[in-house]
Amino acid sequence: MVDLALQEGAVVSVAGTMRARALDRLRLGDAVFRHLTRAAAVAVLLLLSGVIIALIDGSLPALRTFGFAFLTTERWNPVTEKFGALAPIYGTVVTSLIAMLIAVPVGLMIAFFLTELCPQWLRRPIGIAIELLAGIPSIIYGIWGLFVFAPFLQETLQPFLINTLGNVPLIAPLFSGPPYGIGMLTAGLILAIMVLPFVTSISRDVFEAVPPVLKEAAYGVGCTTWEVVRYVVLPYARVGVIGGVMLGLGRALGETMAVTFVIGNAHRISASLLAPGTTISATIANEFTEAVGDLYTSSLIALGLILFVITFIVLAAARYMLLRIERRIG
Amino acid sequence: MAGRYALRRHTNAIATVLALGATAVGLGWLALILGSLLWHGFRGLSPTVFTQMTPPPGSSGGLLNPIVGSLILTALAVAIGTPIGILAGTYMAEYGRYDRLTSVVRFINDILLSAPSIVVGLFIYEVMVAPMGHFSGWAGGVALAVLVIPVVVRTTEDMLTLVPNALREAATSIGLPRSLSITRICYRAARAGMVTGVLLAVARISGETAPLLFTSLNNQFWSPNLNAPMASLPVVIFQFALSPYKDWQSLAWTGALIITLAVLALSITARSLVASGKQQ
């Protein structure tokens, strides 16, 4: 009897240690998993700081050589190793502005159509189709822009602009010169198509988040559909729309391949929108692999740093605004 | 009085027409781009595209090495980027949902999500290509992985947040440790959404050109070696489209058609996955 009891006790204690061991293993696995996920989250932060540090490190030689003048000079001469970023910065800003001037009104009108006018069964297919525009890779826009869109513009829109707006005082210089096909205007138009889905889908989302009660009240006092959108929906959704626009702007500023195809890669600032120019991203894409000499490479990386800083500010502002409207809705 | 009403009605009519017009422009543009892709790319689509190497100018050939290169680079990027992205998303949704760290990571991740991809290329050039001294497939794959991570983080976090808390409480109440309740319960509940995130990430990187230009560069020949420059479809399209040779240009169109079809198929699959997930 005693023996048996002892044996039983031994069994229990063996089971107990096995159980403790299994629990220890689980506890260990738990802690490992927890720290692994935390490390991955921190890695995302390190990624961004790594990008910033690498860009600053790479651009130091150029910034040391040229100083602040790098931002304000137009010349870009690989032979004499004199570099200035003004022409690419100008091109980036102008093409993005053209894109936003077109994409914002069109995107808002599509969002208006999708939320107020469109029959229910058509909303999803049209929404998806517009979002597919965002899924097409930028190189496709580039090849299409170069072989289809630019020749088309050269024959139709550009001669028309030169003959009409090119004769209007004040804005005439903007539309002077021969129709090249490729150039700032073409790049801006392609960017507009690429940015359109971002503006549209975010505007649609914030339009849909407007409380129906507000709209019904406005309809109730006899507003037309347009008046409801203009005086009720748009003011309510304003912050979100601006956030969407900034997000689109961030895309337009950093877009590379589509622009590289159609901008013409000319390092000069021309008054005419029809003239070839260059942007920050197009310059890097075109010249980086061919850049000889540390100063040349470093100047291109400095361009990348400028682009990153600009888009960082724009995107941070966009996120801040979208966060604000999310809080109000949530 | 009547004039004022008429004016309002007219304004409304004009706005309606403009909205219709804008939508038509958006849809028309999509049709136009897809149409010209099919028109220019379909003619060159033949079995030789998938069985032969890229040709020197003036002779016929295919896109076999860039297609294989693209597949290898994409697989590498997904293999590196997905685990990091899923783990980070898990931390944000499960362990640190109300942490300060989480809100900072979310903000930074959103910025990475739309950061210019060419800057990512420069970054990888600085940290991998320059120290190694040569362009390589590894560098290209890592550059693409940097683009995969934010997409996967975002969708993982969103999808795990949607998992009802009752599931987690049930798991805890039967004594499951946290890590198991996440991997065995929450991941399964959120699987469709997380797969969608990976698909969207693949769709995004399969057309990316800018980060590959100075990381994996290009290779005229059969190039499965990750330590050497590697051909990829987008970079070959870039090179061929800007060349003066007709053969190369037509191959570029064919390549563009292949990429677009692949990307559209991926994003439609991802969408239908989400839709079927919602119905369950």
Interface residues (C-beta under 8 A of the other chain):
Chain A: L26 R27 G29 D30 V32 F33 R34 L36 T37 R38 A39 A40 A41 V42 A43 V44 L45 L47 L48 G50 V51 A54 L55 D57 G58 P105 V106 G107 M109 I110 F112 F113 L114 L117 C118 I126 I128 A129 I130 L132 L133 G135 I136 P137 S138 I139 I140 Y141 G142 I143 W144 L146 F147 V148 I193 L196 T200 T224 T225 W226 E227 V229 R230 L247 G250 R251 L253 G254 E255 T256 M257 T260 F261 S281 I284 A285 F288 T289 L300 I301 G304 L307 F308 T311 F312 L315 A316 R319
Chain B: R8 R9 T11 N12 A15 T16 L18 A19 L20 G21 A22 T23 V25 G26 L27 W29 L30 I33 S36 L37 H40 P83 I84 G85 I86 L87 A88 T90 Y91 M92 E94 Y95 G96 L101 T102 V104 V105 F107 I108 N109 D110 I111 L112 S114 A115 P116 S117 I118 V119 V120 L122 F123 Y125 E126 V127 V146 I149 P150 V153 P177 R178 S179 L180 I182 T183 A203 S206 G207 E208 T209 A210 L213 F214 L217 P234 I237 F238 A241 L242 Q249 A252 W253 A256 I259 T260 V263 L264 S267 R271
